[in-house]
Amino acid sequence: MWAGTVLTDPAAFSGWHHHGEYDTYVYVISGRVSVESGPQGRDRVDAGADDFLYIPRGTVHREGNPDELPAHAVVVRVGSGQQVFNVEGPGT
């Protein structure tokens, strides 16, 4: 298991990646977090303060902060092996 906090700058997004054999749980403390996934990244979930997100192991995604204020979240990953695999994109 790995746990930590994340502070994401306004309008900042990660690159496309997945977390291998780790399930990821996110609790948003403040601000807003968006997660894009699915074919060509068309699926999007937004979470605000006091919301939880779940990203299943192996899900290609990118996350970020679509707002003008910082976003603060707690992230917990449960699994084993390498935690981050960067990829070119979400595929078709």
C-alpha positions, 0 to 999 in steps of 0.5 A, a space after each residue: 500500500 502507498 498513501 500520500 497527499 497531492 496538490 495540483 496546480 490550476 489547469 494542470 493535467 498529468 500525462 496518460 498512464 496507468 498504475 499496473 497492479 494497483 487500485 487507486 482511491 482518491 479523496 478530494 479535500 478541496 478544489 476539483 479533480 477530473 479523471 479522463 479514461 476510456 476509448 480516446 479519453 472520452 470518459 470523464 469523472 469530476 470530483 469535488 471536495 468530500 468526494 471519492 474516486 476509484 481508479 481500477 488497476 490497469 486503467 489508462 487515464 490522466 488526471 488533473 485540475 480543471 479549475 482556477 484554484 489548486 486542488 488538494 487530495 489524498 491518494 491511496 494505492 493498494 497493490 504490488 509492483 511498479 506504481 506508474 506506467 506512462 503510455 502514449 494515450 488511452 487508445 481506441 
